[in-house]
């Protein structure tokens, strides 16, 4: 199964459509059990996701490939190698594991900054010692890849990709990564929940994109495809994408996404792609 379970909700109250708040330990245990049952084998977390790593450690992650992310390297860090080692050892302890499938950087540009070489060497050491299998980056825009792929360090790229934000494919980077043997993980399939919201529930600040969103909902009504099935199905339709990272607030949502991932849609996808950074980058939504 292409689905991977994002666990930011296990540590924070996250997402524009999140109505339930942070996932409890009990609910997290049930979610992971259902994920195992349906062949979901990858968990995505981060040091910066509040209590997410601790929650996963308490619940138990046996049998899962665990991916975590490093926070930004502080400026003027005197010993980069020690900082990386301390961060990873903290993650291993919280997660209750001896090794990780992958470690990703939240800020890819730090690989080419003043401490880029030291950071790269520290990450390579993690692979040499077997603490992690793969090194990667979590990016916000494909343009970030123009600066870092020459480092030949990257095994995994996690990037936003959905019916509206199709830059990874239109930029040509999706195919280039695949051809280079880089594992591509797509996140934000639902654009942080916006693509799952009913028209009447969409916040006023998004009304400027009402024509685009109306076209999307008209397509859903015409094709009789659920929003979840459309969002997951679109991303899964690209063979270059290895995993689709999805987050859930409760067990029912995961059940719905598992069903959605198995929906076989063979029609034409709606033409609603946009390059507008105010819409496709949720970090900009607070200025709307």
C-alpha positions as CSV (number, residue, x, y, z in Angstrom):
1,X,0.0,0.0,0.0
2,X,1.2,3.5,-0.9
3,X,-0.2,5.2,2.2
4,X,2.2,6.2,4.9
5,X,0.9,7.5,8.2
6,X,1.7,11.1,9.2
7,X,1.7,11.6,12.9
8,X,1.8,15.3,13.5
9,X,-1.7,15.0,15.0
10,X,-0.3,12.6,17.6
11,X,1.7,15.5,19.0
12,X,-0.1,18.7,18.1
13,X,-3.5,20.1,17.3
14,X,-2.9,20.4,13.5
15,X,-4.8,21.1,10.3
16,X,-7.5,23.5,9.2
17,X,-10.2,20.9,9.2
18,X,-9.1,19.2,12.5
19,X,-12.1,19.1,14.8
20,X,-10.9,16.6,17.4
21,X,-7.6,18.1,18.5
22,X,-4.5,16.2,19.4
23,X,-4.8,12.4,19.2
24,X,-4.9,10.6,22.5
25,X,-2.6,7.7,23.3
26,X,-5.5,5.2,23.3
27,X,-6.7,6.4,19.9
28,X,-3.1,6.4,18.6
29,X,-2.8,2.7,19.6
30,X,-5.9,1.9,17.7
31,X,-4.8,3.8,14.6
32,X,-1.5,2.1,14.5
33,X,-3.1,-1.3,14.9
34,X,-5.4,-0.6,11.9
35,X,-2.5,0.6,9.9
36,X,-0.6,-2.6,10.5
37,X,-3.6,-4.7,9.6
38,X,-3.9,-3.0,6.2
39,X,-0.2,-3.1,5.3
40,X,0.7,0.5,6.1
41,X,4.4,0.1,7.0
42,X,5.7,3.7,7.2
43,X,5.3,6.3,9.9
44,X,6.3,9.9,9.4
45,X,7.1,12.1,12.5
46,X,9.4,14.9,13.5
47,X,11.2,16.2,16.5
48,X,9.2,19.4,16.1
49,X,5.9,17.7,16.2
50,X,5.2,18.3,19.9
51,X,4.7,15.0,21.7
52,X,4.5,12.9,18.5
53,X,7.7,10.9,19.0
54,X,6.9,10.3,22.6
55,X,3.4,9.1,21.8
56,X,4.7,6.7,19.2
57,X,7.2,5.4,21.7
58,X,4.5,4.8,24.3
59,X,2.3,3.1,21.8
60,X,5.0,1.0,20.1
61,X,6.2,1.1,16.6
62,X,7.4,-2.4,16.1
63,X,7.2,-3.5,12.4
64,X,7.0,0.1,11.1
65,X,9.6,2.0,9.1
66,X,10.0,5.2,11.1
67,X,11.0,8.5,9.5
68,X,11.7,11.6,11.6
69,X,12.9,15.1,10.8
70,X,15.6,17.2,12.3
71,X,14.8,20.8,13.4
72,X,16.7,23.7,11.9
73,X,20.4,23.7,12.8
74,X,20.9,26.7,15.2
75,X,23.2,29.4,14.0
76,X,26.7,29.3,15.2
77,X,26.5,25.7,16.4
78,X,30.0,25.0,17.6
79,X,29.9,21.3,17.0
80,X,27.5,20.2,14.2
81,X,28.3,16.5,14.5
82,X,27.5,16.5,18.3
83,X,24.3,18.5,17.7
84,X,23.1,16.0,15.0
85,X,24.0,13.0,17.2
86,X,22.3,14.5,20.2
87,X,19.1,15.2,18.2
88,X,19.0,11.6,16.8
89,X,19.8,10.0,20.1
90,X,16.9,11.9,21.6
91,X,14.6,10.7,18.9
92,X,15.7,7.1,19.3
93,X,15.0,7.3,23.0
94,X,11.6,8.8,22.7
95,X,10.6,6.4,19.9
96,X,12.0,3.4,21.7
97,X,13.9,2.1,18.7
98,X,17.6,1.4,17.9
99,X,17.5,2.7,14.3
100,X,15.4,4.7,11.9
101,X,14.4,4.2,8.3
102,X,15.2,7.8,7.4
103,X,16.0,11.2,8.8
104,X,14.9,14.2,6.8
105,X,15.9,17.9,7.1
106,X,13.2,20.5,7.5
107,X,15.4,23.2,5.9
108,X,17.1,21.8,2.8
109,X,19.0,25.1,2.3
110,X,21.2,24.4,5.3
111,X,22.9,21.7,3.2
112,X,24.4,24.5,1.1
113,X,25.0,27.1,3.7
114,X,28.0,27.9,5.8
115,X,27.7,24.7,7.8
116,X,26.4,22.6,4.8
117,X,29.5,20.4,4.5
118,X,29.6,19.6,8.2
119,X,25.9,18.8,8.3
120,X,26.2,16.6,5.3
121,X,29.1,14.7,6.8
122,X,27.2,14.2,10.1
123,X,24.2,12.8,8.2
124,X,26.4,10.5,6.2
125,X,27.9,9.2,9.4
126,X,24.4,8.1,10.6
127,X,24.2,5.9,7.5
128,X,27.7,4.5,7.9
129,X,27.0,3.5,11.5
130,X,23.6,2.0,10.6
131,X,21.6,4.4,12.8
132,X,19.6,5.4,9.7
133,X,19.0,3.7,6.4
134,X,18.3,6.8,4.3
135,X,18.9,10.6,4.4
136,X,16.5,13.1,2.9
137,X,14.8,16.5,2.8
138,X,11.3,17.7,3.4
139,X,10.7,20.6,0.9
140,X,8.1,23.2,0.4
141,X,8.8,23.9,-3.3
142,X,10.6,22.0,-6.1
143,X,12.9,25.0,-6.6
144,X,14.7,23.9,-3.4
145,X,16.0,20.9,-5.2
146,X,17.9,23.0,-7.7
147,X,20.4,23.8,-5.0
148,X,20.8,20.6,-3.1
149,X,20.7,17.6,-5.5
150,X,24.3,18.0,-6.5
151,X,25.3,17.1,-3.0
152,X,24.5,13.4,-3.9
153,X,23.4,12.9,-0.3
154,X,19.6,12.7,-0.9
155,X,17.9,9.3,-0.8
156,X,14.3,10.6,0.0
157,X,12.4,13.7,-1.0
158,X,9.2,14.5,0.8
159,X,7.2,17.2,-1.0
160,X,3.7,18.7,-1.2
161,X,1.6,17.3,-4.1
162,X,-2.1,17.4,-4.7
163,X,-4.8,18.3,-7.2
164,X,-4.1,22.0,-6.8
165,X,-0.3,22.0,-6.1
166,X,1.2,20.0,-8.9
167,X,4.5,21.8,-9.1
168,X,6.5,18.6,-8.4
169,X,5.3,17.1,-11.6
170,X,5.0,20.2,-13.8
171,X,8.6,21.3,-12.9
172,X,9.9,18.0,-14.2
173,X,11.4,17.1,-10.8
174,X,9.1,14.2,-10.1
175,X,10.5,12.3,-13.1
176,X,14.1,13.4,-12.5
177,X,14.0,12.2,-8.9
178,X,12.5,8.9,-10.0
179,X,15.2,8.5,-12.7
180,X,17.9,9.2,-10.1
181,X,16.7,6.5,-7.8
182,X,15.4,8.9,-5.2
183,X,12.4,7.8,-3.1
184,X,9.6,10.3,-3.5
185,X,7.1,10.7,-0.7
186,X,4.1,13.1,-1.3
187,X,2.4,15.0,1.5
188,X,-0.4,17.5,1.7
189,X,-2.6,15.4,-0.5
190,X,-5.6,17.2,1.0
191,X,-3.9,20.6,1.1
192,X,-4.1,20.5,4.9
193,X,-7.7,19.5,4.8
194,X,-9.0,22.3,2.5
195,X,-9.8,19.8,-0.3
196,X,-11.9,17.7,2.1
197,X,-14.1,20.6,3.3
198,X,-17.6,21.1,2.1
199,X,-18.1,24.3,0.2
200,X,-20.2,25.9,3.0
201,X,-17.4,25.2,5.5
202,X,-14.6,26.8,3.6
203,X,-13.2,29.8,5.5
204,X,-14.0,33.2,4.1
205,X,-10.3,34.0,3.4
206,X,-10.3,31.4,0.6
207,X,-13.3,32.9,-1.2
208,X,-11.0,34.6,-3.7
209,X,-10.4,31.1,-5.1
210,X,-14.1,30.3,-5.1
211,X,-14.2,29.7,-8.9
212,X,-11.4,27.1,-8.7
213,X,-12.8,25.4,-5.6
214,X,-16.3,25.4,-7.2
215,X,-14.9,23.7,-10.3
216,X,-13.5,21.0,-8.0
217,X,-16.7,20.4,-6.1
218,X,-18.7,20.4,-9.3
219,X,-16.3,17.7,-10.6
220,X,-16.8,15.7,-7.4
221,X,-20.6,15.9,-7.7
222,X,-20.5,15.0,-11.4
223,X,-18.2,12.0,-11.1
224,X,-19.7,10.8,-7.8
225,X,-16.1,10.4,-6.4
226,X,-15.6,11.3,-2.7
227,X,-13.1,14.1,-1.9
228,X,-10.9,11.7,-0.1
229,X,-10.8,9.2,-3.0
230,X,-10.1,12.0,-5.5
231,X,-7.2,13.4,-3.4
232,X,-5.6,10.1,-2.6
233,X,-6.3,8.6,-6.0
234,X,-4.8,11.5,-7.9
235,X,-1.4,11.3,-6.0
236,X,-1.4,7.5,-6.2
237,X,-1.9,7.7,-10.0
238,X,1.7,8.8,-10.4
239,X,3.9,5.7,-10.4
240,X,7.0,7.8,-9.4
241,X,5.5,8.4,-6.0
242,X,6.4,5.7,-3.5
243,X,4.4,6.8,-0.5
244,X,1.5,9.2,0.1
245,X,1.8,10.6,3.7
246,X,-1.6,11.2,5.2
247,X,-2.5,12.3,8.7
248,X,-5.6,11.4,10.6
249,X,-7.4,12.6,13.7
250,X,-9.2,9.4,14.6
251,X,-9.7,5.7,13.6
252,X,-12.7,6.5,11.4
253,X,-10.6,8.8,9.2
254,X,-8.0,6.2,8.7
255,X,-10.7,3.7,7.7
256,X,-12.0,6.2,5.2
257,X,-8.6,6.8,3.7
258,X,-7.9,3.1,3.4
259,X,-11.1,2.7,1.4
260,X,-10.2,5.8,-0.6
261,X,-6.8,4.4,-1.4
262,X,-8.4,1.4,-3.0
263,X,-10.9,3.3,-5.2
264,X,-10.0,2.8,-8.8
265,X,-10.9,6.0,-10.8
266,X,-10.1,5.9,-14.5
267,X,-11.6,9.2,-15.7
268,X,-10.1,12.6,-16.2
269,X,-8.9,14.6,-13.2
270,X,-10.2,18.1,-12.7
271,X,-8.0,20.9,-14.1
272,X,-7.5,22.9,-11.0
273,X,-3.8,23.2,-10.7
274,X,-2.4,26.5,-9.4
275,X,1.0,28.1,-8.7
276,X,-0.4,30.8,-6.4
277,X,1.8,30.6,-3.3
278,X,-0.8,32.1,-1.1
279,X,-3.1,29.2,-1.8
280,X,-0.8,26.2,-2.2
281,X,1.6,27.0,0.7
282,X,-0.3,26.7,4.0
283,X,2.4,28.6,5.8
284,X,1.1,31.7,3.9
285,X,-2.5,31.3,5.0
286,X,-2.1,33.4,8.1
287,X,-1.6,36.5,5.9
288,X,-4.9,35.9,4.0
